[in-house]
C-alpha cells in the first residue's frame, strides 16, 4: 500500500481516479434512509472530477491517495483551518477494507496536521455509522459534540470526533 500526497500538477490523471473512488465509496457511508437521488446529487456537486481538480489546487487542503498495484483504492482530504485541521473525507474501496489503507491514510493525515502546527484533527461521522466510529476511536479520536449534515432533502445527525495532537 502506497500513500502519496496529490498536487495540482497531478490533477489531469488523479482527479478522474479520485472521482471514481468517491462515487463508489460515498454511497456506502450513507444511511439506507437517504434517497439515491440525494446521494447522486451530492456526489455530482462535491465529489466530481472538477471538484477534485479544485481540491488538489487548494493550498489549504491536502488530498492523500492510497494506491495498490498502481490503482487508487482510497483517499483522504484534510482542510487546514487554524488552529485545527478537519479530516473532511476518508474513503477506501470495499475490496481494500482491512488492508491497512485507511489506517495509512489517517496516519499520514495526522502527521501532516502535526507538521502544520495544528492543535488537533476533527471530523464528522454519521451517528449510525458504528464501523467508522470504531475505526476513528482506534486511531485516537473521541466524540466531542454533534452537528447536522445536509444531504439533499435529509438532515443527518453526525458526531464530531477530535484527536488532540
N, C-alpha and C positions, 0 to 999 in steps of 0.2 A: 504494500500500500504506500503510495506516494502522496504527500500533501504539499501543495505549492500555492503561492500567492499569485493571483491573477493581476494583470495590469491592463491599462487601456490599449497598449500595443498588441495584447493577446486577444482583444475583443472579436476580430473577424472569425477566429477559429473557436474561441472559448464561449462567446455569448450564445451561439446556437446549441452548444452542448449543455450549458447551464440551463437554458430554457427547456430543453428536452428532459433533463433530470427533474427540474422543478415541476413540469407538467405531470410527470409520472409519480412524484412523491407528495406534493402538497395535498392532493385529494385524500391520501391515506391518513393524514393527520387531522382531517376534519371529522367532526361528529356525524354519524349517519343521518341525523335530522336535517343537515344542511342540504339545500336543493342543489342538484348537479349544475343547474344554470348559474347559481350564485358562485359556485366554486370555479366554473369555467370563466366567468366574468372577472373574478379576482386574478386568476392566472393570466388572462389577457392584459389586465390593467397593471399588474405588478411583477409578473414573472416572465414576461416576453423577452425575446432576443433583444429588442430595442431597450427594454428596461435594464437588462444585464450589461449592455454597452454603456449606459449611463452609470450604473453602479461601478463598473470597472474603472471608469474615468474619474470618479469622485474621490478627491484626496482625503475625505473624512471616513471613507469606507474601506474595508478590507474584504475581498472575496477570496476565500480559500477553496481549493478543489482537492478532492481525494480521487486518485486515479489508480486503476488496476489494469495491467496489460495495455496501457495506453488509452483506456477509455475512462471518461469522467463517470464516477459512480456515486459521488456525493459532493455537497458543497456546504459552506457556512458563510454567512455575511455578518460582519461586525460594523457598528457605527460608533465612531468616537465623538462623544459629546461631554466635554469636561464637566465634572471630574470622573465620570463613569463611562464605560463602553457598553453598548447594547449588543447582545447576541441576537440579531434580528432574525436570522434564519439558520437552520442546520437540518439538512435532509440527506438521507442515504437511500439509494435504491434498495428495495426489499431483498434482491439477490445478494446484497452485500451487508445485510444486517448481521451482527455478531462477528464481523470480520475485523473489527478494530478501527474501521474507517471513521465512525462518528467520534470515538474517543480520541483519535489522532487529530481530527478537525478541532475538537473543543480544546485540546491541549495547545495546539498551535494558536488558536484564537486568544486564549487566556494569556499565552506568552506574549503575543502582540500587544494586548491591552496593558500588560505589566511594563513592557518596553516603552509605551507611550505615557507612563506615569499615572495610569488610571487607578482610582481607589478601589474599584470593583467592576464586576461584569454582571449585568442583569438581563433577564429575558422574560417573555410572557409565554405561558403554556396553558392550553385549554384545561380546565378543571377536570374534564373527563378523560384526559389522555394520561392514564396512570403509567403506561410504559415509559413515556417521555419523562414524566416526573421522577420515576425511579432512576432513570439514566442521569438526569441532572443532579439528583441527590448524590449519586455515586461519584460525581465529579465536583462535589463540594458546594452545590447550590442549595439554598434554603428558601422556603416561602417567606416573603416579607410583606405581601399585600395582595391586592386584587386589582383587576382592571377589566374593562369591557373591550371587545374587539368586534368591529362591524364587518360582517362577512355577507355582503349582498343585503338581503332583506332580514337576515337574522343577526341578533346580537349575541355574541359568545362571551361567556364568563371565563376569564383567564386568571391563573395565579401569576403573580410577579415573583420570580425567584432571583436571588442575588448571591454572588460569591465575592467575598472581600479578597483583595489582593495584598 
